[in-house]
């Protein structure tokens, strides 16, 4: 459950950072950063859901069912860890500044957004 608390803390941090970014350059609006909040929420939900599946495995009967469950469980854990690792990166490192020193969301940011959104889609299909 420590991972869930960490996720909730990370969600608050992301919201605060977005608020700061919007103050620095409101041109983009909250929609440009919405995916960060969605991913943080997904990580929390996925961790909580995964925690409740372990007892199911414990009481599952049949070697084949257990093996399949273990396979699916490990796949979910792997993609969750990939998404978590990506979402823990400081997204501000992928932003740039224009000649006036204002925050801009260039190619680096779009590449980061694309990669992390693809992981999000994979995980959403599983949950």
VENHU-V921912 format. One record per helix or strand of 3 or more residues. SS is the DSSP state (a for helix, b for strand). FROM is the first residue (numbers start at 1). LEN is the number of residues. If there is no record, write none. Layout:
ss & from & len
SS & FROM & LEN
SS & FROM & LEN
This chain:
ss & from & len
a & 2 & 23
a & 30 & 30
a & 63 & 25
a & 91 & 4
a & 107 & 20
